[in-house]
Amino acid sequence: MKLAENLIQKLENRKQNNSLRKLPVFNNLVDFSSNDYIGFSKSESIFKLTHAYLLENEIFQNGASGSRLISGNHSLYQITETFIAEFHDAESALIFNSGYDANVGFFSAVPQRIDVILYDELSHASIRDGIVMSNAKSYKFNHNDFEELERLIQKFPNTNIYIVTETVFSMDGDSPNLEELADLSEKYNCFLVVDEAHTLGVFGDKGEGLIQYLNLHNRIFARIMTFGKGLGCHGSVILGSSELKEYLINFARSFIYTTGLSPHSVATILVAYQQLDVQKETIEKLRQNIVLFNQRKNLLGLKPMFVRSKSAIQSAIVPGNENAKQLAQQLQDKGFDIKAILSPTVPEGQERLRFCIHSYNSEEQINQVLELLRDFVF
């Protein structure tokens, strides 16, 4: 049966706007596009340690497929959630199947009809989808604009207000002033919720994330950590109070009505967290590469192109879908995997090349890709 005509027209519109998404083909280009910031997804030691852990503890004999509320809550979940909570100095941890599931589960369940959600306009699509599913009223504020945020807060006295932001925004790579935001939240008794998808494995002495690195974790209502970036594996976790965990188990539909992760997946999460504590040199190498990238782009006169960022995400603005795609292709032809981010994923006129820095990128590779960018642009 053919696709409905109105759906075919939506695809045609994407093609005409040069914004049709396609699945990328695996390549052997130098990686400046993946979120595998410290190389854990390709780590042979994590692979071997995971299998050894499962065999030694006979985990494969304990647990069955199903929702965690029925048959899928194998013993490894408790071990791993306890380890994660201690690692992040949190009262409790609840694992979800993905960052998307965590955000949709939290925002669709926790804020109530009489509550208000105030979220940064550049919040991730998973946050926005969860907010759409919520019964609470929601309002966006300009990116990192806390003066506007405070004006919005003042409009809703005697109301439970959930303030939502990210420690590192996925398209720009920038960060809000988190100390100021925590102060503002406490001033008005708001619930501060922070997505840390792009800081786990990147910030902190052992990659614990930006909130904990800044010693703000005891001032945050909920932290959402995603494993598909820095940890290189499936899943996500919501950190917060024991009461929050109990509430999510009872009311987060993306947790209740889904099959739990397999023992192998949960063991991979546990081993990856354990490796964060022993692979500090790898995390430090990532930091050095981020510093090097920023230094080189400044020396080459590329700074005006880039959004200011001290994270592993570095975005060069190249307005126009065709311009961004063409420049990305030129870099790919030279052996570097750089992806163009097109509208409508980002606003029209804010199309960009998104460079993701990794611990395994060499100094030569960083120099070469930026020199090529300079040559193609100027």
C-alpha positions as a Markdown table, in Angstrom:
| # | Residue | x | y | z |
|---|---|---|---|---|
| 1 | Met | 0.0 | 0.0 | 0.0 |
| 2 | Lys | 1.3 | 3.4 | -1.0 |
| 3 | Leu | 2.0 | 6.2 | 1.5 |
| 4 | Ala | -0.8 | 8.7 | 1.9 |
| 5 | Glu | -0.6 | 11.6 | -0.5 |
| 6 | Asn | -0.3 | 14.2 | 2.2 |
| 7 | Leu | 2.7 | 12.3 | 3.7 |
| 8 | Ile | 4.3 | 12.1 | 0.2 |
| 9 | Gln | 3.9 | 15.8 | -0.1 |
| 10 | Lys | 5.8 | 16.4 | 3.2 |
| 11 | Leu | 8.7 | 14.3 | 1.9 |
| 12 | Glu | 8.6 | 16.3 | -1.3 |
| 13 | Asn | 8.8 | 19.6 | 0.7 |
| 14 | Arg | 11.9 | 18.3 | 2.5 |
| 15 | Lys | 13.5 | 17.4 | -0.8 |
| 16 | Gln | 12.7 | 20.8 | -2.3 |
| 17 | Asn | 14.2 | 22.5 | 0.8 |
| 18 | Asn | 17.3 | 20.3 | 0.6 |
| 19 | Ser | 16.6 | 19.0 | 4.1 |
| 20 | Leu | 15.6 | 15.4 | 3.5 |
| 21 | Arg | 17.2 | 13.1 | 6.1 |
| 22 | Lys | 18.9 | 9.9 | 5.1 |
| 23 | Leu | 20.6 | 7.2 | 7.1 |
| 24 | Pro | 24.3 | 7.6 | 6.9 |
| 25 | Val | 26.5 | 4.9 | 5.4 |
| 26 | Phe | 29.3 | 3.5 | 7.6 |
| 27 | Asn | 32.6 | 4.9 | 6.5 |
| 28 | Asn | 36.3 | 4.8 | 7.6 |
| 29 | Leu | 36.7 | 8.6 | 7.7 |
| 30 | Val | 38.3 | 10.4 | 10.6 |
| 31 | Asp | 35.6 | 10.7 | 13.2 |
| 32 | Phe | 34.5 | 14.2 | 14.0 |
| 33 | Ser | 30.8 | 13.4 | 14.0 |
| 34 | Ser | 30.0 | 10.8 | 16.6 |
| 35 | Asn | 29.1 | 11.4 | 20.3 |
| 36 | Asp | 31.6 | 8.7 | 21.4 |
| 37 | Tyr | 33.7 | 11.4 | 23.1 |
| 38 | Ile | 36.1 | 9.1 | 25.0 |
| 39 | Gly | 35.9 | 6.1 | 22.7 |
| 40 | Phe | 34.0 | 3.8 | 25.0 |
| 41 | Ser | 31.7 | 2.4 | 22.2 |
| 42 | Lys | 34.7 | 0.8 | 20.6 |
| 43 | Ser | 36.6 | -0.2 | 23.8 |
| 44 | Glu | 37.8 | -3.8 | 23.7 |
| 45 | Ser | 38.4 | -3.7 | 27.4 |
| 46 | Ile | 34.8 | -2.7 | 28.2 |
| 47 | Phe | 33.6 | -5.5 | 25.9 |
| 48 | Lys | 35.8 | -8.1 | 27.6 |
| 49 | Leu | 35.1 | -6.9 | 31.1 |
| 50 | Thr | 31.3 | -7.0 | 30.5 |
| 51 | His | 31.4 | -10.6 | 29.4 |
| 52 | Ala | 33.7 | -11.6 | 32.2 |
| 53 | Tyr | 31.4 | -9.9 | 34.8 |
| 54 | Leu | 28.3 | -11.7 | 33.4 |
| 55 | Leu | 30.1 | -15.1 | 33.5 |
| 56 | Glu | 31.7 | -14.7 | 36.9 |
| 57 | Asn | 28.4 | -13.7 | 38.5 |
| 58 | Glu | 26.2 | -16.0 | 36.5 |
| 59 | Ile | 23.9 | -13.1 | 35.6 |
| 60 | Phe | 22.7 | -14.9 | 32.5 |
| 61 | Gln | 20.8 | -17.3 | 34.7 |
| 62 | Asn | 19.0 | -14.5 | 36.6 |
| 63 | Gly | 16.3 | -12.5 | 34.8 |
| 64 | Ala | 13.8 | -12.8 | 32.0 |
| 65 | Ser | 12.6 | -10.5 | 29.2 |
| 66 | Gly | 9.8 | -8.2 | 30.2 |
| 67 | Ser | 8.8 | -5.0 | 31.9 |
| 68 | Arg | 10.8 | -4.3 | 35.1 |
| 69 | Leu | 7.5 | -4.3 | 37.0 |
| 70 | Ile | 6.8 | -7.9 | 35.8 |
| 71 | Ser | 9.8 | -10.2 | 34.9 |
| 72 | Gly | 12.5 | -7.9 | 33.7 |
| 73 | Asn | 13.9 | -6.5 | 36.9 |
| 74 | His | 17.0 | -8.8 | 37.1 |
| 75 | Ser | 19.4 | -8.4 | 40.1 |
| 76 | Leu | 21.9 | -6.4 | 38.1 |
| 77 | Tyr | 19.6 | -3.4 | 37.9 |
| 78 | Gln | 19.8 | -2.9 | 41.7 |
| 79 | Ile | 23.6 | -3.3 | 41.7 |
| 80 | Thr | 24.0 | -0.9 | 38.8 |
| 81 | Glu | 21.6 | 1.8 | 40.1 |
| 82 | Thr | 23.2 | 1.7 | 43.5 |
| 83 | Phe | 26.7 | 2.1 | 41.9 |
| 84 | Ile | 25.5 | 5.0 | 39.7 |
| 85 | Ala | 23.8 | 6.8 | 42.6 |
| 86 | Glu | 27.0 | 6.6 | 44.7 |
| 87 | Phe | 29.1 | 7.7 | 41.7 |
| 88 | His | 27.0 | 10.8 | 41.2 |
| 89 | Asp | 26.5 | 11.4 | 44.9 |
| 90 | Ala | 22.7 | 11.1 | 44.4 |
| 91 | Glu | 20.1 | 9.7 | 46.7 |
| 92 | Ser | 18.7 | 7.4 | 44.0 |
| 93 | Ala | 19.0 | 6.4 | 40.4 |
| 94 | Leu | 16.5 | 4.9 | 38.0 |
| 95 | Ile | 17.6 | 3.5 | 34.7 |
| 96 | Phe | 15.6 | 4.0 | 31.5 |
| 97 | Asn | 16.1 | 2.4 | 28.1 |
| 98 | Ser | 17.3 | 5.7 | 26.5 |
| 99 | Gly | 17.6 | 9.4 | 27.0 |
| 100 | Tyr | 14.5 | 9.9 | 25.0 |
| 101 | Asp | 12.5 | 7.5 | 27.2 |
| 102 | Ala | 13.9 | 9.3 | 30.3 |
| 103 | Asn | 12.9 | 12.7 | 29.2 |
| 104 | Val | 9.5 | 11.7 | 27.9 |
| 105 | Gly | 8.8 | 9.7 | 31.0 |
| 106 | Phe | 9.8 | 12.4 | 33.4 |
| 107 | Phe | 8.1 | 15.4 | 31.8 |
| 108 | Ser | 4.9 | 13.5 | 30.9 |
| 109 | Ala | 4.5 | 12.2 | 34.5 |
| 110 | Val | 6.0 | 14.6 | 37.0 |
| 111 | Pro | 4.6 | 18.2 | 36.3 |
| 112 | Gln | 0.9 | 18.2 | 37.0 |
| 113 | Arg | -2.0 | 20.1 | 35.4 |
| 114 | Ile | -1.8 | 22.9 | 38.0 |
| 115 | Asp | 2.0 | 23.2 | 37.5 |
| 116 | Val | 4.1 | 25.3 | 35.1 |
| 117 | Ile | 7.2 | 24.2 | 33.0 |
| 118 | Leu | 9.7 | 26.9 | 31.9 |
| 119 | Tyr | 12.2 | 25.5 | 29.4 |
| 120 | Asp | 15.1 | 26.9 | 27.4 |
| 121 | Glu | 14.1 | 27.4 | 23.8 |
| 122 | Leu | 17.0 | 25.2 | 22.6 |
| 123 | Ser | 16.0 | 22.3 | 24.8 |
| 124 | His | 16.4 | 18.9 | 23.1 |
| 125 | Ala | 13.5 | 17.4 | 21.1 |
| 126 | Ser | 13.0 | 14.6 | 23.7 |
| 127 | Ile | 12.4 | 17.2 | 26.4 |
| 128 | Arg | 10.0 | 19.1 | 24.2 |
| 129 | Asp | 8.1 | 15.9 | 23.3 |
| 130 | Gly | 7.8 | 15.1 | 27.0 |
| 131 | Ile | 6.5 | 18.5 | 27.7 |
| 132 | Val | 3.9 | 18.2 | 25.0 |
| 133 | Met | 2.6 | 15.0 | 26.7 |
| 134 | Ser | 2.4 | 16.8 | 30.0 |
| 135 | Asn | -0.8 | 18.2 | 31.4 |
| 136 | Ala | 1.1 | 21.2 | 32.8 |
| 137 | Lys | 1.3 | 24.6 | 31.2 |
| 138 | Ser | 4.6 | 25.3 | 29.5 |
| 139 | Tyr | 6.5 | 28.4 | 28.3 |
| 140 | Lys | 9.9 | 28.7 | 26.7 |
| 141 | Phe | 12.4 | 31.4 | 27.5 |
| 142 | Asn | 15.1 | 32.8 | 25.3 |
| 143 | His | 18.3 | 30.7 | 25.2 |
| 144 | Asn | 20.2 | 31.2 | 28.5 |
| 145 | Asp | 18.2 | 34.4 | 29.2 |
| 146 | Phe | 17.6 | 34.3 | 33.0 |
| 147 | Glu | 16.2 | 37.9 | 33.1 |
| 148 | Glu | 13.3 | 36.7 | 30.9 |
| 149 | Leu | 13.1 | 33.5 | 32.9 |
| 150 | Glu | 12.7 | 35.5 | 36.1 |
| 151 | Arg | 9.9 | 37.6 | 34.6 |
| 152 | Leu | 8.1 | 34.4 | 33.6 |
| 153 | Ile | 8.6 | 32.9 | 37.1 |
| 154 | Gln | 7.1 | 36.0 | 38.7 |
| 155 | Lys | 3.9 | 35.6 | 36.6 |
| 156 | Phe | 3.1 | 32.4 | 38.5 |
| 157 | Pro | 3.2 | 32.9 | 42.2 |
| 158 | Asn | 2.2 | 30.1 | 44.5 |
| 159 | Thr | 2.7 | 27.6 | 41.7 |
| 160 | Asn | 5.0 | 24.6 | 41.3 |
| 161 | Ile | 7.4 | 25.6 | 38.6 |
| 162 | Tyr | 9.8 | 23.3 | 36.8 |
| 163 | Ile | 12.8 | 25.0 | 35.2 |
| 164 | Val | 14.4 | 23.0 | 32.4 |
| 165 | Thr | 17.8 | 23.4 | 30.8 |
| 166 | Glu | 20.8 | 21.4 | 29.6 |
| 167 | Thr | 24.4 | 21.6 | 30.9 |
| 168 | Val | 25.7 | 21.4 | 27.3 |
| 169 | Phe | 23.3 | 22.1 | 24.4 |
| 170 | Ser | 23.6 | 19.5 | 21.6 |
| 171 | Met | 23.6 | 21.8 | 18.6 |
| 172 | Asp | 25.5 | 24.8 | 20.0 |
| 173 | Gly | 27.8 | 23.1 | 22.5 |
| 174 | Asp | 27.4 | 26.0 | 24.9 |
| 175 | Ser | 26.4 | 26.0 | 28.6 |
| 176 | Pro | 24.2 | 28.2 | 30.8 |
| 177 | Asn | 25.5 | 29.9 | 34.0 |
| 178 | Leu | 24.5 | 27.0 | 36.2 |
| 179 | Glu | 25.3 | 28.7 | 39.5 |
| 180 | Glu | 23.1 | 31.7 | 38.6 |
| 181 | Leu | 20.3 | 29.4 | 37.5 |
| 182 | Ala | 20.5 | 27.4 | 40.8 |
| 183 | Asp | 20.4 | 30.6 | 42.8 |
| 184 | Leu | 17.3 | 31.8 | 40.8 |
| 185 | Ser | 15.6 | 28.4 | 41.3 |
| 186 | Glu | 16.1 | 28.5 | 45.0 |
| 187 | Lys | 15.0 | 32.2 | 45.2 |
| 188 | Tyr | 11.6 | 31.2 | 43.9 |
| 189 | Asn | 11.4 | 27.6 | 45.3 |
| 190 | Cys | 11.4 | 26.2 | 41.8 |
| 191 | Phe | 12.3 | 22.6 | 40.8 |
| 192 | Leu | 15.4 | 22.6 | 38.6 |
| 193 | Val | 15.7 | 19.8 | 36.0 |
| 194 | Val | 18.9 | 19.5 | 34.0 |
| 195 | Asp | 19.7 | 17.2 | 31.1 |
| 196 | Glu | 23.4 | 16.2 | 31.2 |
| 197 | Ala | 23.5 | 14.1 | 28.0 |
| 198 | His | 26.6 | 15.7 | 26.6 |
| 199 | Thr | 28.7 | 16.1 | 29.8 |
| 200 | Leu | 28.9 | 12.6 | 31.2 |
| 201 | Gly | 32.4 | 11.4 | 30.5 |
| 202 | Val | 33.5 | 14.9 | 29.5 |
| 203 | Phe | 33.5 | 17.2 | 32.6 |
| 204 | Gly | 34.8 | 16.4 | 36.1 |
| 205 | Asp | 37.9 | 14.5 | 37.3 |
| 206 | Lys | 36.3 | 11.2 | 36.4 |
| 207 | Gly | 33.7 | 12.4 | 33.9 |
| 208 | Glu | 30.9 | 12.7 | 36.4 |
| 209 | Gly | 29.3 | 15.6 | 34.5 |
| 210 | Leu | 29.2 | 19.4 | 34.8 |
| 211 | Ile | 26.7 | 19.8 | 37.6 |
| 212 | Gln | 28.7 | 17.6 | 40.0 |
| 213 | Tyr | 32.0 | 19.1 | 38.8 |
| 214 | Leu | 30.6 | 22.5 | 39.9 |
| 215 | Asn | 29.3 | 21.0 | 43.2 |
| 216 | Leu | 25.8 | 22.0 | 42.4 |
| 217 | His | 24.3 | 18.5 | 42.5 |
| 218 | Asn | 22.6 | 18.9 | 45.9 |
| 219 | Arg | 20.7 | 21.9 | 44.5 |
| 220 | Ile | 19.1 | 20.1 | 41.5 |
| 221 | Phe | 15.7 | 18.4 | 41.7 |
| 222 | Ala | 16.5 | 15.9 | 38.9 |
| 223 | Arg | 19.5 | 15.2 | 36.7 |
| 224 | Ile | 19.1 | 13.2 | 33.5 |
| 225 | Met | 22.3 | 11.4 | 32.4 |
| 226 | Thr | 22.4 | 9.7 | 29.0 |
| 227 | Phe | 24.7 | 6.8 | 28.3 |
| 228 | Gly | 24.7 | 6.9 | 24.4 |
| 229 | Lys | 27.3 | 9.6 | 24.3 |
| 230 | Gly | 30.2 | 9.6 | 26.8 |
| 231 | Leu | 29.6 | 6.0 | 27.9 |
| 232 | Gly | 29.1 | 4.6 | 24.4 |
| 233 | Cys | 26.2 | 2.3 | 25.4 |
| 234 | His | 22.5 | 2.1 | 25.6 |
| 235 | Gly | 20.3 | 3.6 | 28.3 |
| 236 | Ser | 19.9 | 6.6 | 30.6 |
| 237 | Val | 19.3 | 7.4 | 34.2 |
| 238 | Ile | 17.3 | 9.9 | 36.3 |
| 239 | Leu | 19.1 | 11.0 | 39.5 |
| 240 | Gly | 17.1 | 12.5 | 42.3 |
| 241 | Ser | 15.4 | 11.7 | 45.6 |
| 242 | Ser | 14.1 | 8.3 | 46.6 |
| 243 | Glu | 10.6 | 9.8 | 46.5 |
| 244 | Leu | 11.2 | 10.8 | 42.9 |
| 245 | Lys | 12.3 | 7.3 | 42.0 |
| 246 | Glu | 9.3 | 5.8 | 43.6 |
| 247 | Tyr | 7.0 | 8.2 | 41.7 |
| 248 | Leu | 8.6 | 7.5 | 38.4 |
| 249 | Ile | 8.2 | 3.8 | 38.9 |
| 250 | Asn | 4.5 | 4.3 | 39.4 |
| 251 | Phe | 3.7 | 7.0 | 36.9 |
| 252 | Ala | 6.3 | 7.2 | 34.1 |
| 253 | Arg | 4.7 | 5.4 | 31.2 |
| 254 | Ser | 7.9 | 5.0 | 29.2 |
| 255 | Phe | 9.3 | 3.1 | 32.2 |
| 256 | Ile | 6.2 | 1.0 | 33.0 |
| 257 | Tyr | 5.1 | -0.1 | 29.6 |
| 258 | Thr | 8.4 | -1.2 | 28.0 |
| 259 | Thr | 10.7 | -4.2 | 28.1 |
| 260 | Gly | 13.6 | -3.6 | 30.4 |
| 261 | Leu | 17.2 | -3.7 | 29.2 |
| 262 | Ser | 18.9 | -7.0 | 28.9 |
| 263 | Pro | 21.4 | -8.1 | 31.6 |
| 264 | His | 24.2 | -7.6 | 29.0 |
| 265 | Ser | 23.1 | -4.0 | 28.4 |
| 266 | Val | 23.0 | -3.2 | 32.1 |
| 267 | Ala | 26.3 | -4.9 | 32.7 |
| 268 | Thr | 27.8 | -2.8 | 30.0 |
| 269 | Ile | 26.5 | 0.4 | 31.8 |
| 270 | Leu | 28.0 | -0.8 | 35.1 |
| 271 | Val | 31.4 | -1.6 | 33.5 |
| 272 | Ala | 31.5 | 1.7 | 31.6 |
| 273 | Tyr | 30.9 | 3.6 | 34.8 |
| 274 | Gln | 33.6 | 1.6 | 36.6 |
| 275 | Gln | 36.0 | 2.4 | 33.7 |
| 276 | Leu | 35.4 | 6.2 | 34.1 |
| 277 | Asp | 37.1 | 5.9 | 37.4 |
| 278 | Val | 40.2 | 4.3 | 36.0 |
| 279 | Gln | 40.5 | 6.0 | 32.6 |
| 280 | Lys | 41.2 | 9.5 | 33.8 |
| 281 | Glu | 44.0 | 9.9 | 31.3 |
| 282 | Thr | 41.5 | 9.4 | 28.5 |
| 283 | Ile | 39.2 | 12.0 | 29.9 |
| 284 | Glu | 42.1 | 14.4 | 30.3 |
| 285 | Lys | 43.2 | 13.8 | 26.7 |
| 286 | Leu | 39.7 | 14.8 | 25.5 |
| 287 | Arg | 40.0 | 18.1 | 27.5 |
| 288 | Gln | 43.4 | 18.7 | 25.9 |
| 289 | Asn | 41.9 | 18.2 | 22.4 |
| 290 | Ile | 39.0 | 20.6 | 23.1 |
| 291 | Val | 41.6 | 23.2 | 24.2 |
| 292 | Leu | 43.7 | 22.5 | 21.1 |
| 293 | Phe | 40.7 | 22.8 | 18.8 |
| 294 | Asn | 39.7 | 26.2 | 20.2 |
| 295 | Gln | 43.3 | 27.5 | 20.0 |
| 296 | Arg | 43.7 | 26.4 | 16.4 |
| 297 | Lys | 40.4 | 27.8 | 15.2 |
| 298 | Asn | 41.4 | 31.1 | 16.7 |
| 299 | Leu | 44.9 | 31.1 | 15.2 |
| 300 | Leu | 43.4 | 30.3 | 11.8 |
| 301 | Gly | 40.9 | 33.1 | 11.9 |
| 302 | Leu | 37.9 | 30.8 | 12.2 |
| 303 | Lys | 36.6 | 32.0 | 15.6 |
| 304 | Pro | 33.8 | 34.3 | 14.1 |
| 305 | Met | 32.3 | 31.2 | 12.4 |
| 306 | Phe | 31.9 | 29.2 | 15.6 |
| 307 | Val | 29.5 | 29.3 | 18.5 |
| 308 | Arg | 31.4 | 29.9 | 21.7 |
| 309 | Ser | 31.9 | 26.5 | 23.4 |
| 310 | Lys | 34.3 | 24.8 | 25.8 |
| 311 | Ser | 32.6 | 21.5 | 25.4 |
| 312 | Ala | 33.3 | 18.6 | 23.0 |
| 313 | Ile | 30.7 | 20.1 | 20.6 |
| 314 | Gln | 32.0 | 22.8 | 18.3 |
| 315 | Ser | 29.6 | 24.3 | 15.7 |
| 316 | Ala | 30.6 | 26.4 | 12.8 |
| 317 | Ile | 27.6 | 28.4 | 11.4 |
| 318 | Val | 27.2 | 28.0 | 7.6 |
| 319 | Pro | 23.9 | 29.6 | 6.6 |
| 320 | Gly | 21.8 | 27.8 | 4.0 |
| 321 | Asn | 21.2 | 24.0 | 3.7 |
| 322 | Glu | 23.0 | 23.8 | 0.4 |
| 323 | Asn | 26.0 | 25.7 | 1.6 |
| 324 | Ala | 26.4 | 23.6 | 4.8 |
| 325 | Lys | 25.9 | 20.3 | 2.9 |
| 326 | Gln | 28.4 | 21.3 | 0.2 |
| 327 | Leu | 31.1 | 22.3 | 2.8 |
| 328 | Ala | 30.5 | 19.1 | 4.7 |
| 329 | Gln | 30.9 | 17.1 | 1.5 |
| 330 | Gln | 34.2 | 18.8 | 0.7 |
| 331 | Leu | 35.6 | 17.9 | 4.1 |
| 332 | Gln | 34.3 | 14.3 | 3.7 |
| 333 | Asp | 36.0 | 14.0 | 0.4 |
| 334 | Lys | 39.3 | 14.9 | 2.2 |
| 335 | Gly | 38.7 | 12.0 | 4.7 |
| 336 | Phe | 37.0 | 13.7 | 7.6 |
| 337 | Asp | 33.6 | 12.7 | 8.8 |
| 338 | Ile | 31.9 | 16.1 | 9.4 |
| 339 | Lys | 28.1 | 16.3 | 9.4 |
| 340 | Ala | 26.0 | 19.3 | 8.3 |
| 341 | Ile | 23.1 | 20.2 | 10.6 |
| 342 | Leu | 20.3 | 21.6 | 8.5 |
| 343 | Ser | 17.1 | 23.4 | 9.0 |
| 344 | Pro | 14.5 | 22.6 | 10.3 |
| 345 | Thr | 16.7 | 20.8 | 12.9 |
| 346 | Val | 18.2 | 24.2 | 13.6 |
| 347 | Pro | 16.5 | 27.5 | 12.7 |
| 348 | Glu | 16.8 | 28.7 | 9.1 |
| 349 | Gly | 19.9 | 30.8 | 8.7 |
| 350 | Gln | 21.6 | 28.9 | 11.6 |
| 351 | Glu | 22.7 | 25.8 | 9.5 |
| 352 | Arg | 26.1 | 24.6 | 10.6 |
| 353 | Leu | 28.9 | 22.1 | 10.6 |
| 354 | Arg | 29.0 | 20.2 | 13.9 |
| 355 | Phe | 32.4 | 19.1 | 15.0 |
| 356 | Cys | 32.5 | 16.5 | 17.8 |
| 357 | Ile | 35.9 | 16.3 | 19.5 |
| 358 | His | 37.2 | 12.9 | 20.9 |
| 359 | Ser | 40.0 | 11.7 | 23.0 |
| 360 | Tyr | 41.2 | 9.6 | 20.1 |
| 361 | Asn | 41.5 | 12.5 | 17.6 |
| 362 | Ser | 45.2 | 13.3 | 17.1 |
| 363 | Glu | 46.7 | 16.7 | 17.1 |
| 364 | Glu | 47.5 | 16.3 | 13.4 |
| 365 | Gln | 43.9 | 15.5 | 12.6 |
| 366 | Ile | 42.6 | 18.5 | 14.4 |
| 367 | Asn | 45.1 | 20.8 | 12.7 |
| 368 | Gln | 44.3 | 19.3 | 9.2 |
| 369 | Val | 40.5 | 19.5 | 9.4 |
| 370 | Leu | 40.6 | 23.2 | 10.6 |
| 371 | Glu | 43.1 | 24.1 | 7.9 |
| 372 | Leu | 40.9 | 22.5 | 5.3 |
| 373 | Leu | 37.9 | 24.4 | 6.7 |
| 374 | Arg | 39.9 | 27.7 | 6.4 |
| 375 | Asp | 40.9 | 26.9 | 2.9 |
| 376 | Phe | 37.4 | 26.0 | 1.7 |
| 377 | Val | 35.8 | 29.0 | 3.4 |
| 378 | Phe | 38.4 | 31.7 | 2.6 |
